[in-house]
Amino acid sequence: MAPIDQWQRHGYLLLRNHLAADTRSDLEHWVDELAGWPEQPGKWMKWYENTAHGRQLCRVEDFVPYHSGMQAFLQAAPLGSVLEQLMGEPAVLYKEKINFKLPGGAGFAPHQDAPAFTTFGQSYHVTVMISVDPATRDNGCLEIVEGLGGHGLLPSAGDGTLQAEWVAQQSWKPIEMAPGDVLLFDSYLPHRSGPNCTDRPRRALYVTYNRASAGSHREAYFQKKRDAFPPECERKPGVDYSAQAAVYNLGNPIV
């Protein structure tokens, strides 16, 4: 099935073994580097979760300006032609993150990304997920509801996640992936993931793009997020960030 046909029929596009072995190796090395970087206020953002194993790294964001390898990889637009075909025009980087889901890491509640992407008025985004480690049912691979990409907002629980009654009525499809597999999905595709019940990490790179005609908003997005929900090393004592952080913290276990 041609990529555009798979996209239109299923609401997502899964490219098996899409990245070359040397690129997969580079990505694994870069993810290890980013995990080891210390927190530095005003630079890359590191987020944590509380698990049975203690406080663990959950996510790293806003690292492109500080990591030459990742910057070159993303600026080279390895999926540029595919993105352009799916979006109907050239794509612009909106934001980047790595979800780590280390052993004992929690799952992500059912949600759509669109409610978190409305800050600057853009109406459509596509996320490129690149698997760094094997993603399986046991370690909390992504699960989606097939066919609902691009179909608008679904019933909400009020906190940005999806309504429990609606979630229970759906058929959720696990998307198991190998390192170097690439999954593309738009901001309306409902998705969730379970906890990592194994002794190995389930790391994945998530790179989100908007249409070029909507403008370039990456720097402004991260500044607004940093102001509303700063990483721990930038938080002011006694300030409750929970209310203003909601739009940036949909369905995840970050504390």
N, C-alpha and C positions, 0 to 999 in steps of 0.2 A: 504494500500500500504506500502511495506517495506521501511524503510528510504533510502536505497541506490537506490531503484527504483524511489522514489519521487525526490531524488536529481538528478538522471540522466534524468528524464522526464521533470521536471519543472525548474531545475537549482537552486533550493533552498530547504531547509528542514525546515518545521514549526512543532514544537513540542508543542502541546497545554497542558497547566497545567502541565508542566514538573517538576517544582520545588515545593518542599513541602512547607506547610504554614509557618513553622518556618524559612526556608531559605528565603522565600519571605520577611518575617518580618525583618530578619537580613539585607538583602540587602537594604530595605527602610531606616532602621536606619543608616546604613553605608553611604548611599548616603547623608542623612541629615547631618551627621557628616562632610563629605568631603566638602559639600557646605559651612559649617560654618567655616572651617579652614581659617585662615588669609593667605594672600600671603607671601611666604618666598622664597627669591632668592636661587636658587640652589636646591630646593626641588620640591614638587608637583607643577604642572603648572596649573594655572587658566586662563581661557580665557573669554572674555566678548563680548557682542554685544550691539549696540545702538537700542533702540526700542521706541515706542510711550510712554512707561512707564519709559523711561530713560535707563541708562546703567544697563544691567542685566548680570548675570552669564550665559554663554553659554556652557562651557565645563570645565572639570577637567581631566588632564592626568598625567601619571607618578606617580601614588599614591601607587602602590604595595609595594615599599620598606618601606613605612611609615605607612601603615595601616595593622595591623596584621590580622584583620578579612578578608579583601579583599584578602590579601596575601594567607591565609590558604585556602580560598574558591577557588581561581584560581589555586593554587598549587595542590589542591586535584583533579584537572581535572575532574569536575563533568560530563563533556561530552567527556572525553578522549577516550573512546571506540568508540563513534560515530565519533569523529574527525578522529581517526585512520582509521576507515572504509572508510570515505569519501576521505581522503587524501592518502590512500594507505600505510601509515606508521605512526609512532608516530609523534605528533605535539609538537611544541615549542612555548611558548608565544613570540609574536613579539611586541605588544603594547596593552595598555588598555586605555580606556577613558569612561567618562560619558557625554552624551549629555543631557542638561537640558531642553531646549525648554520651558522656562517659559511663562506664559501668555503674549501674544504679541510678542513672539519670532518668528524670521523669519524662512522661509523654507530653504531647501538646494537645490541648482541647480542640474539638472540631471547630473550624472557623474558615472564613474567607479572608483574603488579604486586603480586599478593596476598602473596607472601612478604615484601615490604617494608612491608606495611600491618598487620602483626599485633601491633605494639607494645602496643596498648591493648585487644586482644582483639576488635576489630570483625571481622566475618566478611565484609563486603560493601561495596564502594566502586564508584562510577561516576565516571569522568573525562570532563570536557568539554574537548575539544581545539578551539581556535579558530585557524584559519589566518590569520596576519598577512601572509605572503607566499605566492605560488604554491608549492605543494608538488608536485613532479614526481618521476618516476623518476630524472632526472638529478641532482636536488639532495637526494635522500634522503628521499622521502616515506615515511610510515608504511606498513608491510605487515602484514597480519593473516591469520590462519587462520579462515576464515569458519565460523560455526556453533558455535564453542567457547566463547563467552561464557557464564559461569555454570556451567561444567562441572567445576569443581574443579581441583585442582593436577595438573599434567602432569609427565612424567619430567624430573627435574632433573639438571644436570651437577654438582651439589654446591656450586656457588658462587652459586646463585640463578638462573642462566640455564638455558635449556632444553637437554636432552641432544642432542648433535649428531646421533645416529642418528635420533631422533624428528624433529628439525627437517628432516632431509634427506628424510623420507618425506611431508612435508606439501606442500600446494599453497598458496603464499603469494600473497595478493592485494594489489597496490599500491593505496593509496587516494590518488589525486591530488586535490588540493583547490585552490580559488581563495580569495583573501582574502574573509573573511566567511562561508565555509563552516564548519560545525560538525560535529564527529564525537563521538559519545558511545559509550563502551565500558566494560565493567566490569572489575574487577580480575583476572578469570580469562582474559580474551581474550588469546591469545598474539600478540605483536607484535614487530616489529623495524624497523630502517631502515638504509639504506645511507649512504655518505658523500656529501657535497656536492661534486660534480665540476664545478660551475659557478662563475661569478664573482659570483653574487648570493647573499644570505643566504636561509635557509629558516627563518624565525622562526615560532614557534607558542606560544600560551598553553595551558597544561594546568592545569585546575582540578579538583581531586578532592573528592568529597563522600562522606559516610557517612550512613546513616539516622539521623534525629533520635533515635530510640529508643536508639541506641548511645551517645549523649552527644556533647558538644562537646570535641574533643581537639586543636584546631589549635595553640594556644599550647604545650601540653605536647609535641606532636610535634616542633615546631621546636626546643624547648629540648633535648629528648633528642638530636635530630640534631646540634645545635650542640655538645653535650657530647661525643658519640661521634666526630663527623667535622666539626670546625669548618672554616669557610672559611680560606683561606691567611692572611688578616690576623689570625686569632685563634689560629693554631697555635703550640704551644710547641716551641722548638728541641729536636731530638733525640728527640721523641716519635713512635713509629710508630703511626699511627691505622688501619692497614690492616685489622686483624682486627675491631675493633669497628665499622668503617665499612661492612663488607660489606652489611649489610641495607639501608643507605641509599644504596648506590651500585651498584645492579644493572645490569650490562650496558652502562654508559655510559663515555665516554672521559675523564671528569673525573679530574684528578690532584690 
